[in-house]
Amino acid sequence: MSVRDFLFALLVAAVLSSAIAVVHARHLHRQAYIALSGLQADRDELNIEFGRLQLEQATWAEANRIEQVAGTRIGMKYPTDDDIVVLQP
């Protein structure tokens, strides 16, 4: 085997190994892109859920709702004039 044949075989091996490396890199890139797409979909769903929860929190925190719950569940009411005591210093 001459030096020329050896260099040719070496170059063929280098080309084949680089081709396999390119295919492997593209495969990894596709897998990463699929994972990224899934994570972005999860993020979008979580953002929608967060918006719903913020809306629900705002609804539960309205003054009318708090007043209604305080009156019905706890029995709270506004004090009458007889219940108010003013202290002088």
PDB file of N, CA, C and O in Angstrom:
ATOM      1  N   MET A   1       0.852  -1.173   0.000  1.00  0.00           N
ATOM      2  CA  MET A   1       0.000   0.000   0.000  1.00  0.00           C
ATOM      3  C   MET A   1       0.894   1.231   0.000  1.00  0.00           C
ATOM      4  O   MET A   1       1.777   1.390   0.843  1.00  0.00           O
ATOM      5  N   SER A   2       0.639   2.075  -0.953  1.00  0.00           N
ATOM      6  CA  SER A   2       1.480   3.262  -1.085  1.00  0.00           C
ATOM      7  C   SER A   2       0.959   4.374  -0.185  1.00  0.00           C
ATOM      8  O   SER A   2      -0.129   4.287   0.384  1.00  0.00           O
ATOM      9  N   VAL A   3       1.748   5.395  -0.076  1.00  0.00           N
ATOM     10  CA  VAL A   3       1.378   6.560   0.740  1.00  0.00           C
ATOM     11  C   VAL A   3       0.136   7.230   0.158  1.00  0.00           C
ATOM     12  O   VAL A   3      -0.712   7.737   0.892  1.00  0.00           O
ATOM     13  N   ARG A   4       0.046   7.225  -1.148  1.00  0.00           N
ATOM     14  CA  ARG A   4      -1.109   7.848  -1.801  1.00  0.00           C
ATOM     15  C   ARG A   4      -2.396   7.096  -1.461  1.00  0.00           C
ATOM     16  O   ARG A   4      -3.424   7.710  -1.176  1.00  0.00           O
ATOM     17  N   ASP A   5      -2.333   5.779  -1.494  1.00  0.00           N
ATOM     18  CA  ASP A   5      -3.503   4.977  -1.142  1.00  0.00           C
ATOM     19  C   ASP A   5      -3.874   5.163   0.331  1.00  0.00           C
ATOM     20  O   ASP A   5      -5.051   5.219   0.687  1.00  0.00           O
ATOM     21  N   PHE A   6      -2.848   5.256   1.176  1.00  0.00           N
ATOM     22  CA  PHE A   6      -3.100   5.463   2.605  1.00  0.00           C
ATOM     23  C   PHE A   6      -3.788   6.811   2.853  1.00  0.00           C
ATOM     24  O   PHE A   6      -4.736   6.888   3.634  1.00  0.00           O
ATOM     25  N   LEU A   7      -3.308   7.876   2.187  1.00  0.00           N
ATOM     26  CA  LEU A   7      -3.920   9.204   2.343  1.00  0.00           C
ATOM     27  C   LEU A   7      -5.345   9.205   1.810  1.00  0.00           C
ATOM     28  O   LEU A   7      -6.231   9.835   2.389  1.00  0.00           O
ATOM     29  N   PHE A   8      -5.566   8.495   0.697  1.00  0.00           N
ATOM     30  CA  PHE A   8      -6.913   8.416   0.150  1.00  0.00           C
ATOM     31  C   PHE A   8      -7.855   7.712   1.133  1.00  0.00           C
ATOM     32  O   PHE A   8      -8.975   8.172   1.356  1.00  0.00           O
ATOM     33  N   ALA A   9      -7.414   6.624   1.706  1.00  0.00           N
ATOM     34  CA  ALA A   9      -8.229   5.892   2.673  1.00  0.00           C
ATOM     35  C   ALA A   9      -8.478   6.757   3.913  1.00  0.00           C
ATOM     36  O   ALA A   9      -9.572   6.742   4.477  1.00  0.00           O
ATOM     37  N   LEU A  10      -7.481   7.491   4.320  1.00  0.00           N
ATOM     38  CA  LEU A  10      -7.619   8.386   5.476  1.00  0.00           C
ATOM     39  C   LEU A  10      -8.624   9.491   5.184  1.00  0.00           C
ATOM     40  O   LEU A  10      -9.444   9.816   6.043  1.00  0.00           O
ATOM     41  N   LEU A  11      -8.576  10.070   4.000  1.00  0.00           N
ATOM     42  CA  LEU A  11      -9.536  11.119   3.631  1.00  0.00           C
ATOM     43  C   LEU A  11     -10.949  10.561   3.521  1.00  0.00           C
ATOM     44  O   LEU A  11     -11.898  11.230   3.929  1.00  0.00           O
ATOM     45  N   VAL A  12     -11.116   9.370   2.987  1.00  0.00           N
ATOM     46  CA  VAL A  12     -12.431   8.747   2.890  1.00  0.00           C
ATOM     47  C   VAL A  12     -12.985   8.509   4.291  1.00  0.00           C
ATOM     48  O   VAL A  12     -14.164   8.755   4.547  1.00  0.00           O
ATOM     49  N   ALA A  13     -12.141   8.035   5.190  1.00  0.00           N
ATOM     50  CA  ALA A  13     -12.570   7.804   6.572  1.00  0.00           C
ATOM     51  C   ALA A  13     -12.948   9.129   7.244  1.00  0.00           C
ATOM     52  O   ALA A  13     -13.920   9.178   7.998  1.00  0.00           O
ATOM     53  N   ALA A  14     -12.205  10.187   6.984  1.00  0.00           N
ATOM     54  CA  ALA A  14     -12.509  11.493   7.566  1.00  0.00           C
ATOM     55  C   ALA A  14     -13.823  12.036   7.023  1.00  0.00           C
ATOM     56  O   ALA A  14     -14.617  12.595   7.780  1.00  0.00           O
ATOM     57  N   VAL A  15     -14.063  11.881   5.730  1.00  0.00           N
ATOM     58  CA  VAL A  15     -15.313  12.353   5.135  1.00  0.00           C
ATOM     59  C   VAL A  15     -16.493  11.573   5.703  1.00  0.00           C
ATOM     60  O   VAL A  15     -17.518  12.167   6.040  1.00  0.00           O
ATOM     61  N   LEU A  16     -16.368  10.264   5.812  1.00  0.00           N
ATOM     62  CA  LEU A  16     -17.453   9.446   6.352  1.00  0.00           C
ATOM     63  C   LEU A  16     -17.725   9.782   7.820  1.00  0.00           C
ATOM     64  O   LEU A  16     -18.880   9.884   8.233  1.00  0.00           O
ATOM     65  N   SER A  17     -16.668   9.951   8.598  1.00  0.00           N
ATOM     66  CA  SER A  17     -16.874  10.275  10.008  1.00  0.00           C
ATOM     67  C   SER A  17     -17.485  11.664  10.178  1.00  0.00           C
ATOM     68  O   SER A  17     -18.316  11.866  11.064  1.00  0.00           O
ATOM     69  N   SER A  18     -17.089  12.615   9.349  1.00  0.00           N
ATOM     70  CA  SER A  18     -17.701  13.947   9.448  1.00  0.00           C
ATOM     71  C   SER A  18     -19.160  13.909   8.989  1.00  0.00           C
ATOM     72  O   SER A  18     -19.995  14.632   9.534  1.00  0.00           O
ATOM     73  N   ALA A  19     -19.476  13.078   7.996  1.00  0.00           N
ATOM     74  CA  ALA A  19     -20.873  12.943   7.556  1.00  0.00           C
ATOM     75  C   ALA A  19     -21.721  12.343   8.667  1.00  0.00           C
ATOM     76  O   ALA A  19     -22.841  12.793   8.906  1.00  0.00           O
ATOM     77  N   ILE A  20     -21.193  11.332   9.344  1.00  0.00           N
ATOM     78  CA  ILE A  20     -21.918  10.732  10.459  1.00  0.00           C
ATOM     79  C   ILE A  20     -22.084  11.744  11.591  1.00  0.00           C
ATOM     80  O   ILE A  20     -23.133  11.785  12.234  1.00  0.00           O
ATOM     81  N   ALA A  21     -21.067  12.552  11.837  1.00  0.00           N
ATOM     82  CA  ALA A  21     -21.159  13.581  12.882  1.00  0.00           C
ATOM     83  C   ALA A  21     -22.218  14.624  12.533  1.00  0.00           C
ATOM     84  O   ALA A  21     -22.932  15.095  13.418  1.00  0.00           O
ATOM     85  N   VAL A  22     -22.329  14.989  11.256  1.00  0.00           N
ATOM     86  CA  VAL A  22     -23.347  15.951  10.828  1.00  0.00           C
ATOM     87  C   VAL A  22     -24.740  15.371  11.028  1.00  0.00           C
ATOM     88  O   VAL A  22     -25.634  16.064  11.514  1.00  0.00           O
ATOM     89  N   VAL A  23     -24.932  14.119  10.662  1.00  0.00           N
ATOM     90  CA  VAL A  23     -26.234  13.469  10.835  1.00  0.00           C
ATOM     91  C   VAL A  23     -26.589  13.402  12.313  1.00  0.00           C
ATOM     92  O   VAL A  23     -27.728  13.668  12.698  1.00  0.00           O
ATOM     93  N   HIS A  24     -25.612  13.047  13.138  1.00  0.00           N
ATOM     94  CA  HIS A  24     -25.852  12.978  14.579  1.00  0.00           C
ATOM     95  C   HIS A  24     -26.196  14.362  15.152  1.00  0.00           C
ATOM     96  O   HIS A  24     -27.104  14.481  15.974  1.00  0.00           O
ATOM     97  N   ALA A  25     -25.483  15.391  14.726  1.00  0.00           N
ATOM     98  CA  ALA A  25     -25.756  16.746  15.200  1.00  0.00           C
ATOM     99  C   ALA A  25     -27.152  17.204  14.779  1.00  0.00           C
ATOM    100  O   ALA A  25     -27.849  17.849  15.562  1.00  0.00           O
ATOM    101  N   ARG A  26     -27.562  16.884  13.570  1.00  0.00           N
ATOM    102  CA  ARG A  26     -28.916  17.249  13.127  1.00  0.00           C
ATOM    103  C   ARG A  26     -29.970  16.509  13.929  1.00  0.00           C
ATOM    104  O   ARG A  26     -31.015  17.072  14.255  1.00  0.00           O
ATOM    105  N   HIS A  27     -29.705  15.266  14.244  1.00  0.00           N
ATOM    106  CA  HIS A  27     -30.644  14.480  15.051  1.00  0.00           C
ATOM    107  C   HIS A  27     -30.785  15.099  16.443  1.00  0.00           C
ATOM    108  O   HIS A  27     -31.898  15.248  16.947  1.00  0.00           O
ATOM    109  N   LEU A  28     -29.675  15.454  17.052  1.00  0.00           N
ATOM    110  CA  LEU A  28     -29.724  16.104  18.369  1.00  0.00           C
ATOM    111  C   LEU A  28     -30.464  17.441  18.296  1.00  0.00           C
ATOM    112  O   LEU A  28     -31.222  17.787  19.202  1.00  0.00           O
ATOM    113  N   HIS A  29     -30.242  18.181  17.223  1.00  0.00           N
ATOM    114  CA  HIS A  29     -30.915  19.466  17.043  1.00  0.00           C
ATOM    115  C   HIS A  29     -32.424  19.269  16.941  1.00  0.00           C
ATOM    116  O   HIS A  29     -33.190  20.028  17.534  1.00  0.00           O
ATOM    117  N   ARG A  30     -32.855  18.261  16.197  1.00  0.00           N
ATOM    118  CA  ARG A  30     -34.294  17.994  16.065  1.00  0.00           C
ATOM    119  C   ARG A  30     -34.904  17.584  17.398  1.00  0.00           C
ATOM    120  O   ARG A  30     -36.005  18.015  17.739  1.00  0.00           O
ATOM    121  N   GLN A  31     -34.194  16.755  18.148  1.00  0.00           N
ATOM    122  CA  GLN A  31     -34.692  16.357  19.464  1.00  0.00           C
ATOM    123  C   GLN A  31     -34.812  17.567  20.388  1.00  0.00           C
ATOM    124  O   GLN A  31     -35.798  17.709  21.111  1.00  0.00           O
ATOM    125  N   ALA A  32     -33.808  18.432  20.360  1.00  0.00           N
ATOM    126  CA  ALA A  32     -33.840  19.627  21.202  1.00  0.00           C
ATOM    127  C   ALA A  32     -34.979  20.554  20.780  1.00  0.00           C
ATOM    128  O   ALA A  32     -35.626  21.161  21.633  1.00  0.00           O
ATOM    129  N   TYR A  33     -35.228  20.668  19.486  1.00  0.00           N
ATOM    130  CA  TYR A  33     -36.303  21.528  19.003  1.00  0.00           C
ATOM    131  C   TYR A  33     -37.672  20.980  19.416  1.00  0.00           C
ATOM    132  O   TYR A  33     -38.570  21.742  19.776  1.00  0.00           O
ATOM    133  N   ILE A  34     -37.822  19.660  19.360  1.00  0.00           N
ATOM    134  CA  ILE A  34     -39.084  19.047  19.789  1.00  0.00           C
ATOM    135  C   ILE A  34     -39.300  19.301  21.278  1.00  0.00           C
ATOM    136  O   ILE A  34     -40.408  19.630  21.703  1.00  0.00           O
ATOM    137  N   ALA A  35     -38.239  19.148  22.065  1.00  0.00           N
ATOM    138  CA  ALA A  35     -38.349  19.417  23.505  1.00  0.00           C
ATOM    139  C   ALA A  35     -38.681  20.887  23.749  1.00  0.00           C
ATOM    140  O   ALA A  35     -39.501  21.203  24.611  1.00  0.00           O
ATOM    141  N   LEU A  36     -38.050  21.783  22.998  1.00  0.00           N
ATOM    142  CA  LEU A  36     -38.320  23.212  23.137  1.00  0.00           C
ATOM    143  C   LEU A  36     -39.775  23.520  22.799  1.00  0.00           C
ATOM    144  O   LEU A  36     -40.420  24.293  23.508  1.00  0.00           O
ATOM    145  N   SER A  37     -40.294  22.937  21.743  1.00  0.00           N
ATOM    146  CA  SER A  37     -41.691  23.170  21.362  1.00  0.00           C
ATOM    147  C   SER A  37     -42.643  22.694  22.449  1.00  0.00           C
ATOM    148  O   SER A  37     -43.634  23.359  22.752  1.00  0.00           O
ATOM    149  N   GLY A  38     -42.340  21.547  23.031  1.00  0.00           N
ATOM    150  CA  GLY A  38     -43.170  21.043  24.123  1.00  0.00           C
ATOM    151  C   GLY A  38     -43.128  21.957  25.332  1.00  0.00           C
ATOM    152  O   GLY A  38     -44.159  22.220  25.952  1.00  0.00           O
ATOM    153  N   LEU A  39     -41.949  22.441  25.668  1.00  0.00           N
ATOM    154  CA  LEU A  39     -41.818  23.349  26.809  1.00  0.00           C
ATOM    155  C   LEU A  39     -42.520  24.678  26.555  1.00  0.00           C
ATOM    156  O   LEU A  39     -43.096  25.258  27.476  1.00  0.00           O
ATOM    157  N   GLN A  40     -42.478  25.161  25.326  1.00  0.00           N
ATOM    158  CA  GLN A  40     -43.182  26.406  25.008  1.00  0.00           C
ATOM    159  C   GLN A  40     -44.696  26.208  25.117  1.00  0.00           C
ATOM    160  O   GLN A  40     -45.404  27.103  25.578  1.00  0.00           O
ATOM    161  N   ALA A  41     -45.191  25.058  24.704  1.00  0.00           N
ATOM    162  CA  ALA A  41     -46.627  24.778  24.838  1.00  0.00           C
ATOM    163  C   ALA A  41     -47.007  24.712  26.314  1.00  0.00           C
ATOM    164  O   ALA A  41     -48.045  25.238  26.716  1.00  0.00           O
ATOM    165  N   ASP A  42     -46.165  24.065  27.120  1.00  0.00           N
ATOM    166  CA  ASP A  42     -46.422  24.020  28.566  1.00  0.00           C
ATOM    167  C   ASP A  42     -46.420  25.422  29.163  1.00  0.00           C
ATOM    168  O   ASP A  42     -47.263  25.746  30.000  1.00  0.00           O
ATOM    169  N   ARG A  43     -45.466  26.257  28.731  1.00  0.00           N
ATOM    170  CA  ARG A  43     -45.396  27.636  29.217  1.00  0.00           C
ATOM    171  C   ARG A  43     -46.663  28.403  28.872  1.00  0.00           C
ATOM    172  O   ARG A  43     -47.194  29.144  29.699  1.00  0.00           O
ATOM    173  N   ASP A  44     -47.144  28.222  27.645  1.00  0.00           N
ATOM    174  CA  ASP A  44     -48.364  28.914  27.231  1.00  0.00           C
ATOM    175  C   ASP A  44     -49.569  28.472  28.058  1.00  0.00           C
ATOM    176  O   ASP A  44     -50.403  29.291  28.444  1.00  0.00           O
ATOM    177  N   GLU A  45     -49.651  27.165  28.328  1.00  0.00           N
ATOM    178  CA  GLU A  45     -50.752  26.668  29.158  1.00  0.00           C
ATOM    179  C   GLU A  45     -50.661  27.224  30.577  1.00  0.00           C
ATOM    180  O   GLU A  45     -51.677  27.577  31.176  1.00  0.00           O
ATOM    181  N   LEU A  46     -49.447  27.300  31.110  1.00  0.00           N
ATOM    182  CA  LEU A  46     -49.276  27.850  32.456  1.00  0.00           C
ATOM    183  C   LEU A  46     -49.609  29.339  32.506  1.00  0.00           C
ATOM    184  O   LEU A  46     -50.163  29.815  33.497  1.00  0.00           O
ATOM    185  N   ASN A  47     -49.282  30.072  31.457  1.00  0.00           N
ATOM    186  CA  ASN A  47     -49.645  31.490  31.404  1.00  0.00           C
ATOM    187  C   ASN A  47     -51.158  31.669  31.368  1.00  0.00           C
ATOM    188  O   ASN A  47     -51.690  32.578  32.005  1.00  0.00           O
ATOM    189  N   ILE A  48     -51.849  30.815  30.634  1.00  0.00           N
ATOM    190  CA  ILE A  48     -53.312  30.884  30.583  1.00  0.00           C
ATOM    191  C   ILE A  48     -53.894  30.568  31.957  1.00  0.00           C
ATOM    192  O   ILE A  48     -54.800  31.255  32.429  1.00  0.00           O
ATOM    193  N   GLU A  49     -53.367  29.524  32.594  1.00  0.00           N
ATOM    194  CA  GLU A  49     -53.833  29.156  33.931  1.00  0.00           C
ATOM    195  C   GLU A  49     -53.570  30.283  34.933  1.00  0.00           C
ATOM    196  O   GLU A  49     -54.410  30.568  35.787  1.00  0.00           O
ATOM    197  N   PHE A  50     -52.417  30.913  34.825  1.00  0.00           N
ATOM    198  CA  PHE A  50     -52.086  32.017  35.725  1.00  0.00           C
ATOM    199  C   PHE A  50     -53.058  33.178  35.537  1.00  0.00           C
ATOM    200  O   PHE A  50     -53.484  33.793  36.515  1.00  0.00           O
ATOM    201  N   GLY A  51     -53.410  33.482  34.293  1.00  0.00           N
ATOM    202  CA  GLY A  51     -54.385  34.533  34.030  1.00  0.00           C
ATOM    203  C   GLY A  51     -55.741  34.209  34.624  1.00  0.00           C
ATOM    204  O   GLY A  51     -56.408  35.078  35.186  1.00  0.00           O
ATOM    205  N   ARG A  52     -56.150  32.942  34.496  1.00  0.00           N
ATOM    206  CA  ARG A  52     -57.428  32.525  35.098  1.00  0.00           C
ATOM    207  C   ARG A  52     -57.394  32.671  36.615  1.00  0.00           C
ATOM    208  O   ARG A  52     -58.355  33.140  37.226  1.00  0.00           O
ATOM    209  N   LEU A  53     -56.282  32.267  37.214  1.00  0.00           N
ATOM    210  CA  LEU A  53     -56.167  32.362  38.671  1.00  0.00           C
ATOM    211  C   LEU A  53     -56.151  33.814  39.143  1.00  0.00           C
ATOM    212  O   LEU A  53     -56.711  34.131  40.192  1.00  0.00           O
ATOM    213  N   GLN A  54     -55.517  34.690  38.379  1.00  0.00           N
ATOM    214  CA  GLN A  54     -55.534  36.111  38.742  1.00  0.00           C
ATOM    215  C   GLN A  54     -56.951  36.663  38.670  1.00  0.00           C
ATOM    216  O   GLN A  54     -57.363  37.435  39.536  1.00  0.00           O
ATOM    217  N   LEU A  55     -57.687  36.277  37.656  1.00  0.00           N
ATOM    218  CA  LEU A  55     -59.071  36.724  37.515  1.00  0.00           C
ATOM    219  C   LEU A  55     -59.919  36.189  38.670  1.00  0.00           C
ATOM    220  O   LEU A  55     -60.745  36.913  39.226  1.00  0.00           O
ATOM    221  N   GLU A  56     -59.714  34.931  39.024  1.00  0.00           N
ATOM    222  CA  GLU A  56     -60.456  34.349  40.139  1.00  0.00           C
ATOM    223  C   GLU A  56     -60.115  35.055  41.449  1.00  0.00           C
ATOM    224  O   GLU A  56     -60.998  35.322  42.265  1.00  0.00           O
ATOM    225  N   GLN A  57     -58.843  35.353  41.644  1.00  0.00           N
ATOM    226  CA  GLN A  57     -58.431  36.059  42.865  1.00  0.00           C
ATOM    227  C   GLN A  57     -59.062  37.444  42.919  1.00  0.00           C
ATOM    228  O   GLN A  57     -59.518  37.877  43.977  1.00  0.00           O
ATOM    229  N   ALA A  58     -59.091  38.130  41.804  1.00  0.00           N
ATOM    230  CA  ALA A  58     -59.697  39.457  41.779  1.00  0.00           C
ATOM    231  C   ALA A  58     -61.189  39.376  42.085  1.00  0.00           C
ATOM    232  O   ALA A  58     -61.739  40.247  42.757  1.00  0.00           O
ATOM    233  N   THR A  59     -61.835  38.333  41.592  1.00  0.00           N
ATOM    234  CA  THR A  59     -63.265  38.160  41.857  1.00  0.00           C
ATOM    235  C   THR A  59     -63.523  37.897  43.333  1.00  0.00           C
ATOM    236  O   THR A  59     -64.439  38.473  43.920  1.00  0.00           O
ATOM    237  N   TRP A  60     -62.719  37.029  43.931  1.00  0.00           N
ATOM    238  CA  TRP A  60     -62.917  36.706  45.344  1.00  0.00           C
ATOM    239  C   TRP A  60     -62.544  37.865  46.254  1.00  0.00           C
ATOM    240  O   TRP A  60     -63.033  37.936  47.381  1.00  0.00           O
ATOM    241  N   ALA A  61     -61.703  38.761  45.802  1.00  0.00           N
ATOM    242  CA  ALA A  61     -61.231  39.857  46.642  1.00  0.00           C
ATOM    243  C   ALA A  61     -62.070  41.127  46.500  1.00  0.00           C
ATOM    244  O   ALA A  61     -61.740  42.144  47.111  1.00  0.00           O
ATOM    245  N   GLU A  62     -63.140  41.094  45.716  1.00  0.00           N
ATOM    246  CA  GLU A  62     -63.978  42.280  45.564  1.00  0.00           C
ATOM    247  C   GLU A  62     -64.624  42.637  46.900  1.00  0.00           C
ATOM    248  O   GLU A  62     -64.960  41.755  47.690  1.00  0.00           O
ATOM    249  N   ALA A  63     -64.796  43.927  47.144  1.00  0.00           N
ATOM    250  CA  ALA A  63     -65.337  44.401  48.419  1.00  0.00           C
ATOM    251  C   ALA A  63     -66.753  43.873  48.651  1.00  0.00           C
ATOM    252  O   ALA A  63     -67.085  43.492  49.774  1.00  0.00           O
ATOM    253  N   ASN A  64     -67.584  43.844  47.626  1.00  0.00           N
ATOM    254  CA  ASN A  64     -68.957  43.342  47.776  1.00  0.00           C
ATOM    255  C   ASN A  64     -68.960  41.876  48.207  1.00  0.00           C
ATOM    256  O   ASN A  64     -69.752  41.474  49.060  1.00  0.00           O
ATOM    257  N   ARG A  65     -68.085  41.095  47.621  1.00  0.00           N
ATOM    258  CA  ARG A  65     -68.016  39.663  47.960  1.00  0.00           C
ATOM    259  C   ARG A  65     -67.553  39.491  49.404  1.00  0.00           C
ATOM    260  O   ARG A  65     -68.104  38.667  50.134  1.00  0.00           O
ATOM    261  N   ILE A  66     -66.554  40.254  49.822  1.00  0.00           N
ATOM    262  CA  ILE A  66     -66.053  40.151  51.195  1.00  0.00           C
ATOM    263  C   ILE A  66     -67.135  40.571  52.182  1.00  0.00           C
ATOM    264  O   ILE A  66     -67.313  39.938  53.223  1.00  0.00           O
ATOM    265  N   GLU A  67     -67.846  41.626  51.856  1.00  0.00           N
ATOM    266  CA  GLU A  67     -68.919  42.091  52.738  1.00  0.00           C
ATOM    267  C   GLU A  67     -70.032  41.052  52.838  1.00  0.00           C
ATOM    268  O   GLU A  67     -70.574  40.825  53.920  1.00  0.00           O
ATOM    269  N   GLN A  68     -70.371  40.429  51.729  1.00  0.00           N
ATOM    270  CA  GLN A  68     -71.423  39.407  51.723  1.00  0.00           C
ATOM    271  C   GLN A  68     -71.005  38.196  52.567  1.00  0.00           C
ATOM    272  O   GLN A  68     -71.800  37.682  53.353  1.00  0.00           O
ATOM    273  N   VAL A  69     -69.780  37.752  52.405  1.00  0.00           N
ATOM    274  CA  VAL A  69     -69.301  36.601  53.172  1.00  0.00           C
ATOM    275  C   VAL A  69     -69.217  36.946  54.654  1.00  0.00           C
ATOM    276  O   VAL A  69     -69.568  36.125  55.502  1.00  0.00           O
ATOM    277  N   ALA A  70     -68.758  38.147  54.972  1.00  0.00           N
ATOM    278  CA  ALA A  70     -68.664  38.553  56.376  1.00  0.00           C
ATOM    279  C   ALA A  70     -70.041  38.596  57.020  1.00  0.00           C
ATOM    280  O   ALA A  70     -70.183  38.245  58.192  1.00  0.00           O
ATOM    281  N   GLY A  71     -71.043  39.014  56.288  1.00  0.00           N
ATOM    282  CA  GLY A  71     -72.390  39.082  56.845  1.00  0.00           C
ATOM    283  C   GLY A  71     -73.053  37.731  56.980  1.00  0.00           C
ATOM    284  O   GLY A  71     -73.724  37.470  57.979  1.00  0.00           O
ATOM    285  N   THR A  72     -72.878  36.858  55.989  1.00  0.00           N
ATOM    286  CA  THR A  72     -73.590  35.578  56.014  1.00  0.00           C
ATOM    287  C   THR A  72     -72.859  34.518  56.832  1.00  0.00           C
ATOM    288  O   THR A  72     -73.495  33.820  57.621  1.00  0.00           O
ATOM    289  N   ARG A  73     -71.578  34.378  56.674  1.00  0.00           N
ATOM    290  CA  ARG A  73     -70.856  33.298  57.354  1.00  0.00           C
ATOM    291  C   ARG A  73     -70.469  33.647  58.785  1.00  0.00           C
ATOM    292  O   ARG A  73     -70.595  32.821  59.689  1.00  0.00           O
ATOM    293  N   ILE A  74     -70.002  34.861  58.982  1.00  0.00           N
ATOM    294  CA  ILE A  74     -69.470  35.230  60.296  1.00  0.00           C
ATOM    295  C   ILE A  74     -70.498  35.998  61.125  1.00  0.00           C
ATOM    296  O   ILE A  74     -70.386  36.066  62.349  1.00  0.00           O
ATOM    297  N   GLY A  75     -71.481  36.565  60.471  1.00  0.00           N
ATOM    298  CA  GLY A  75     -72.496  37.325  61.187  1.00  0.00           C
ATOM    299  C   GLY A  75     -72.047  38.742  61.514  1.00  0.00           C
ATOM    300  O   GLY A  75     -72.550  39.351  62.458  1.00  0.00           O
ATOM    301  N   MET A  76     -71.114  39.263  60.747  1.00  0.00           N
ATOM    302  CA  MET A  76     -70.645  40.630  60.988  1.00  0.00           C
ATOM    303  C   MET A  76     -71.658  41.628  60.439  1.00  0.00           C
ATOM    304  O   MET A  76     -72.366  41.352  59.470  1.00  0.00           O
ATOM    305  N   LYS A  77     -71.710  42.773  61.069  1.00  0.00           N
ATOM    306  CA  LYS A  77     -72.591  43.844  60.605  1.00  0.00           C
ATOM    307  C   LYS A  77     -71.961  45.174  60.970  1.00  0.00           C
ATOM    308  O   LYS A  77     -71.039  45.240  61.783  1.00  0.00           O
ATOM    309  N   TYR A  78     -72.469  46.225  60.360  1.00  0.00           N
ATOM    310  CA  TYR A  78     -71.971  47.557  60.693  1.00  0.00           C
ATOM    311  C   TYR A  78     -72.440  47.920  62.100  1.00  0.00           C
ATOM    312  O   TYR A  78     -73.575  47.613  62.466  1.00  0.00           O
ATOM    313  N   PRO A  79     -71.594  48.563  62.888  1.00  0.00           N
ATOM    314  CA  PRO A  79     -72.010  48.928  64.249  1.00  0.00           C
ATOM    315  C   PRO A  79     -73.054  50.041  64.215  1.00  0.00           C
ATOM    316  O   PRO A  79     -73.017  50.933  63.367  1.00  0.00           O
ATOM    317  N   THR A  80     -73.977  49.961  65.156  1.00  0.00           N
ATOM    318  CA  THR A  80     -74.983  51.022  65.280  1.00  0.00           C
ATOM    319  C   THR A  80     -74.398  52.166  66.096  1.00  0.00           C
ATOM    320  O   THR A  80     -73.295  52.062  66.633  1.00  0.00           O
ATOM    321  N   ASP A  81     -75.143  53.245  66.181  1.00  0.00           N
ATOM    322  CA  ASP A  81     -74.654  54.389  66.943  1.00  0.00           C
ATOM    323  C   ASP A  81     -74.495  54.045  68.424  1.00  0.00           C
ATOM    324  O   ASP A  81     -73.629  54.602  69.098  1.00  0.00           O
ATOM    325  N   ASP A  82     -75.309  53.150  68.923  1.00  0.00           N
ATOM    326  CA  ASP A  82     -75.209  52.750  70.326  1.00  0.00           C
ATOM    327  C   ASP A  82     -73.949  51.925  70.593  1.00  0.00           C
ATOM    328  O   ASP A  82     -73.436  51.910  71.712  1.00  0.00           O
ATOM    329  N   ASP A  83     -73.466  51.252  69.579  1.00  0.00           N
ATOM    330  CA  ASP A  83     -72.278  50.414  69.754  1.00  0.00           C
ATOM    331  C   ASP A  83     -70.973  51.214  69.684  1.00  0.00           C
ATOM    332  O   ASP A  83     -69.926  50.707  70.088  1.00  0.00           O
ATOM    333  N   ILE A  84     -71.013  52.430  69.189  1.00  0.00           N
ATOM    334  CA  ILE A  84     -69.802  53.246  69.021  1.00  0.00           C
ATOM    335  C   ILE A  84     -69.559  54.029  70.316  1.00  0.00           C
ATOM    336  O   ILE A  84     -70.444  54.716  70.826  1.00  0.00           O
ATOM    337  N   VAL A  85     -68.348  53.905  70.822  1.00  0.00           N
ATOM    338  CA  VAL A  85     -67.957  54.608  72.038  1.00  0.00           C
ATOM    339  C   VAL A  85     -66.781  55.510  71.693  1.00  0.00           C
ATOM    340  O   VAL A  85     -65.780  55.043  71.150  1.00  0.00           O
ATOM    341  N   VAL A  86     -66.893  56.781  72.000  1.00  0.00           N
ATOM    342  CA  VAL A  86     -65.827  57.738  71.747  1.00  0.00           C
ATOM    343  C   VAL A  86     -65.116  58.006  73.066  1.00  0.00           C
ATOM    344  O   VAL A  86     -65.755  58.369  74.054  1.00  0.00           O
ATOM    345  N   LEU A  87     -63.823  57.832  73.088  1.00  0.00           N
ATOM    346  CA  LEU A  87     -63.031  58.057  74.281  1.00  0.00           C
ATOM    347  C   LEU A  87     -62.352  59.417  74.182  1.00  0.00           C
ATOM    348  O   LEU A  87     -61.800  59.776  73.142  1.00  0.00           O
ATOM    349  N   GLN A  88     -62.399  60.142  75.245  1.00  0.00           N
ATOM    350  CA  GLN A  88     -61.723  61.432  75.307  1.00  0.00           C
ATOM    351  C   GLN A  88     -60.340  61.226  75.936  1.00  0.00           C
ATOM    352  O   GLN A  88     -60.201  60.435  76.868  1.00  0.00           O
ATOM    353  N   PRO A  89     -59.327  61.922  75.443  1.00  0.00           N
ATOM    354  CA  PRO A  89     -57.982  61.750  76.008  1.00  0.00           C
ATOM    355  C   PRO A  89     -57.865  62.342  77.397  1.00  0.00           C
ATOM    356  O   PRO A  89     -56.798  62.279  78.007  1.00  0.00           O
TER     357      PRO A  89
END
